[in-house]
Amino acid sequence: VCAISRLTHKACEIIKKTHNIKNMTNKKALIIGANGTIAKALEASISGEYGVSKVSRANCDYSELGLSSIAESLKKAEPFQLIINTIGVLHDDVVVPEKRLSQLSADKLAHYFYVNTILPSLCIKYFHGLLDKTHTSVYVNLSAMVGSIEDNRTGGWYGYRSSKAALNMMVKTASVELHRVNPKACLVCMHPGTTKGSLSRPYASNVADDRYYTSAQSAERIMHVVAQLNASQTGQFFNWDGKPIPW
Ligand SMILES: NC(=O)c1ccc[n+]([C@@H]2O[C@H](COP(=O)([O-])OP(=O)(O)OC[C@H]3O[C@@H](n4cnc5c(N)ncnc54)[C@H](OP(=O)(O)O)[C@@H]3O)[C@@H](O)[C@H]2O)c1
């Protein structure tokens, strides 16, 4: 049944019909920040293989009450083999990436940390309990290469970089605790690659064509890495090609 459950939804349906199997469950995934560019491409890419549940501003205010009631309702069904948090902000009506120290402000830094660090951390708090405990389960947080402290050679983007670096530390720390309560789980950060969409569009002129990927490409690569992850890699920060990124 374990091997069969890795087949696509369609294949499972055929096998179920042929062998008259009624109780075989398919894999389940939760996408957080579900209306974003990469999230939508992920949903399109996995929806044959996984039953997909979604959390977004459309159905959640990200208050502790809102998150806990969604977690409770999702707990009633089968466990999840995959959770992908895509929440993140680089620019919106509150922030634009800072180029100089003189552009820092408490309110804007707080916004970066609220969206890029605090919301994903609260999601881990409320949703880690949904992960499958009997089979390998993977919880991916989309971080960013610019959140690597070691890789920072160009400076700038203070709030975005720092809030993603803080997210990385939250994920690393939570992975240690999660390993104790669910040894089958793998909790990681991943850089999706620079992806065409509203988040990157204002900065597209600085990106070489061959390093600027469609959301479908990024989704496919994220899932390629996910397929190779297991609990032994928990607490790491991966590039879209599966190579580890230095913290
Ligand atoms: N695109 C790139 O080139 C790139 C590169 C490196 C890293 N990343 C990271 O990859 C992730 C996805 O990127 P993307 O291009 O798909 O970005 P996107 O289209 O802007 O999607 C990000 C999602 O984050 C959620 N979000 C944003 N502000 C929020 C707020 N104030 N409160 C709650 N949720 C909020 C929204 O989800 P809902 O609207 O569904 O609520 C939004 O759709 C982000 O974490 C980003 O930092 C992207």
The ligand as a Tripos MOL2 file, in Angstrom:
@<TRIPOS>MOLECULE
LIG
   48    52     1     0     0
SMALL
NO_CHARGES

@<TRIPOS>ATOM
      1 N1          9.8150   34.8950   -6.8090 N.am      1 LIG1
      2 C1         11.1210   34.8470   -6.5790 C.2       1 LIG1
      3 O1         11.9550   35.1800   -7.4360 O.2       1 LIG1
      4 C2         11.6260   34.3930   -5.2290 C.ar      1 LIG1
      5 C3         13.0130   34.3050   -5.0050 C.ar      1 LIG1
      6 C4         13.4740   33.8900   -3.7630 C.ar      1 LIG1
      7 C5         12.5770   33.5590   -2.7590 C.ar      1 LIG1
      8 N2         11.2290   33.6630   -3.0120 N.ar      1 LIG1
      9 C6         10.2990   33.3400   -1.9300 C.3       1 LIG1
     10 O2          9.3620   32.3870   -2.4010 O.3       1 LIG1
     11 C7          8.0830   32.6330   -1.8070 C.3       1 LIG1
     12 C8          7.0010   32.7270   -2.8860 C.3       1 LIG1
     13 O3          7.3560   33.7400   -3.8110 O.3       1 LIG1
     14 P1          6.3290   34.2070   -4.9500 P.3       1 LIG1
     15 O4          7.1320   34.7430   -6.0870 O.co2     1 LIG1
     16 O5          5.2940   33.1690   -5.2020 O.co2     1 LIG1
     17 O6          5.6830   35.4610   -4.1970 O.3       1 LIG1
     18 P2          4.1950   36.0560   -4.2570 P.3       1 LIG1
     19 O7          3.5540   35.7290   -5.5530 O.co2     1 LIG1
     20 O8          4.3100   37.4720   -3.8750 O.co2     1 LIG1
     21 O9          3.4550   35.2100   -3.1120 O.3       1 LIG1
     22 C9          3.7670   35.3810   -1.7550 C.3       1 LIG1
     23 C10         2.5450   35.0620   -0.9350 C.3       1 LIG1
     24 O10         2.8220   35.4270    0.4320 O.3       1 LIG1
     25 C11         1.6070   35.7440    1.0700 C.3       1 LIG1
     26 N3          1.7030   37.0570    1.7090 N.ar      1 LIG1
     27 C12         2.3040   38.1880    1.2430 C.ar      1 LIG1
     28 N4          2.1150   39.2020    2.0960 N.ar      1 LIG1
     29 C13         1.3880   38.7170    3.1260 C.ar      1 LIG1
     30 C14         0.8680   39.2900    4.3260 C.ar      1 LIG1
     31 N5          1.0300   40.5770    4.6380 N.pl3     1 LIG1
     32 N6          0.1630   38.4820    5.1410 N.ar      1 LIG1
     33 C15        -0.0300   37.1760    4.8410 C.ar      1 LIG1
     34 N7          0.4310   36.5830    3.6990 N.ar      1 LIG1
     35 C16         1.1280   37.3570    2.8700 C.ar      1 LIG1
     36 C17         0.5230   35.8320    0.0050 C.3       1 LIG1
     37 O11        -0.2840   34.6670    0.0080 O.3       1 LIG1
     38 P3         -1.9260   34.7670   -0.1240 P.3       1 LIG1
     39 O12        -2.2100   35.8990   -1.0710 O.co2     1 LIG1
     40 O13        -2.2850   33.4350   -0.6560 O.co2     1 LIG1
     41 O14        -2.4550   35.0080    1.2260 O.co2     1 LIG1
     42 C18         1.3190   35.8910   -1.2860 C.3       1 LIG1
     43 O15         0.5920   35.4400   -2.3510 O.3       1 LIG1
     44 C19         8.2280   33.8840   -0.9430 C.3       1 LIG1
     45 O16         8.4390   33.5080    0.3880 O.3       1 LIG1
     46 C20         9.4770   34.5470   -1.4980 C.3       1 LIG1
     47 O17        10.1500   35.3210   -0.5240 O.3       1 LIG1
     48 C21        10.7460   34.0650   -4.2120 C.ar      1 LIG1
@<TRIPOS>BOND
     1     1     2 1
     2     2     3 2
     3     2     4 1
     4     4     5 ar
     5     4    48 ar
     6     5     6 ar
     7     6     7 ar
     8     7     8 ar
     9     8     9 1
    10     8    48 ar
    11     9    10 1
    12     9    46 1
    13    10    11 1
    14    11    12 1
    15    11    44 1
    16    12    13 1
    17    13    14 1
    18    14    15 2
    19    14    16 1
    20    14    17 1
    21    17    18 1
    22    18    19 2
    23    18    20 1
    24    18    21 1
    25    21    22 1
    26    22    23 1
    27    23    24 1
    28    23    42 1
    29    24    25 1
    30    25    26 1
    31    25    36 1
    32    26    27 ar
    33    26    35 ar
    34    27    28 ar
    35    28    29 ar
    36    29    30 ar
    37    29    35 ar
    38    30    31 1
    39    30    32 ar
    40    32    33 ar
    41    33    34 ar
    42    34    35 ar
    43    36    37 1
    44    36    42 1
    45    37    38 1
    46    38    39 2
    47    38    40 1
    48    38    41 1
    49    42    43 1
    50    44    45 1
    51    44    46 1
    52    46    47 1
@<TRIPOS>SUBSTRUCTURE
     1 LIG1         1 GROUP 0 **** ****
